[in-house]
């Protein structure tokens, strides 16, 4: 798709560039005062005004010819200690499967097993 150089964005940039490069205005005003007071030639008065417009136009035109910036891909995190994704702060990396219960906790048996002796004296509830 061919883009237009003199689009609405160009003219907005040109007006902004005129506002930024307003150093020519004091020179124009001084020469305008000299024209009214000392009858300076009028064409000398408008030279800084014309130079202000031409300079702003040339700078804006050159900037409009530059290629548009492209989006750069995001950088990947190569630090192994902080390589965790952003939204997994409270989650574990490896989800454990639920362990199956092998004891009969719901059957009414009560276990008196201890870790030391390992005997399991089960008493039947009545």
C-alpha positions in Angstrom: 0.0 0.0 0.0 1.5 3.3 -1.0 1.2 6.0 1.6 0.6 9.6 0.8 3.3 12.0 1.8 1.1 15.1 2.0 -1.7 13.5 4.2 -3.4 15.1 7.1 -0.7 13.8 9.4 1.9 15.6 7.4 0.1 19.0 7.8 -0.4 18.4 11.5 3.3 17.7 11.9 4.1 20.8 9.8 2.0 23.0 12.1 3.7 21.5 15.1 7.1 22.0 13.6 6.2 25.7 12.9 5.3 26.1 16.6 8.5 24.4 17.7 10.7 26.5 15.4 9.3 29.8 16.4 12.7 31.5 16.7 12.0 33.3 13.5 9.0 35.2 15.0 11.1 37.8 17.1 13.2 38.6 14.0 10.0 39.1 11.9 8.5 41.3 14.6 11.6 43.4 15.0 11.7 44.0 11.2 8.0 44.7 11.1 8.5 47.4 13.8 11.4 48.8 11.8 9.2 48.9 8.7 6.5 51.0 10.5 9.0 53.3 12.3 11.8 53.8 9.8 10.1 52.8 6.6 12.2 49.7 6.0 11.5 47.9 2.7 8.6 45.4 3.1 10.3 42.6 1.3 13.1 42.5 3.9 10.4 42.1 6.6 9.0 39.0 5.1 12.3 37.2 4.4 12.5 35.7 8.0 8.8 34.7 7.8 9.4 32.9 4.5 12.6 31.3 5.8 10.7 30.1 8.9 8.0 28.4 6.7 10.5 26.9 4.3 12.7 25.6 7.0 9.8 23.9 8.9 8.5 22.5 5.6 11.8 21.0 4.6 12.4 19.4 8.0 8.9 18.0 8.1 9.2 16.7 4.5 12.5 14.9 5.3 11.0 13.4 8.4 8.0 12.1 6.5 10.2 10.3 4.0 11.8 8.2 6.8 10.5 4.6 7.1 7.9 3.9 9.8 9.2 2.1 12.9 8.4 -1.6 13.1 7.3 -3.3 16.3 10.2 -5.3 17.8 9.4 -8.7 19.3 9.6 -8.9 23.0 12.9 -10.0 24.5 13.0 -13.5 26.0 14.2 -13.9 29.5 17.4 -15.9 29.5 18.0 -15.8 33.2 17.4 -19.4 34.5 16.5 -18.2 38.0 13.8 -15.9 36.9 12.5 -17.7 33.8 9.2 -18.5 35.4 6.3 -17.0 33.5 4.7 -13.9 34.9 1.3 -15.3 35.8 2.4 -18.5 37.5 3.5 -16.9 40.7 1.3 -19.0 43.0 1.2 -22.2 40.9 3.6 -25.1 41.0 5.5 -25.9 37.9 4.9 -29.7 38.0 1.3 -30.5 39.1 1.2 -33.6 41.3 -1.4 -36.2 40.7 -3.7 -36.9 43.6 -2.5 -39.9 45.6 -5.0 -42.7 46.0 -5.9 -43.5 49.5 -5.3 -47.2 50.3 -6.4 -47.2 53.9 -10.0 -47.8 54.8 -10.7 -44.6 56.6 -14.3 -44.6 55.7 -14.9 -48.2 56.8 -14.9 -47.5 60.6 -11.6 -49.1 61.3 -9.4 -47.2 63.8 -5.6 -47.6 63.5 -3.2 -47.3 66.4 -0.1 -47.6 64.3 3.0 -45.6 65.3 6.0 -44.9 63.2 8.4 -46.5 65.6 7.1 -49.9 66.0 5.0 -50.2 62.9 2.4 -52.4 64.4 -1.1 -51.6 63.4 -3.5 -52.6 66.0 -6.9 -52.1 64.4 -10.0 -52.1 66.5 -13.4 -52.7 65.1 -16.0 -50.1 66.0 -19.2 -51.5 67.1 
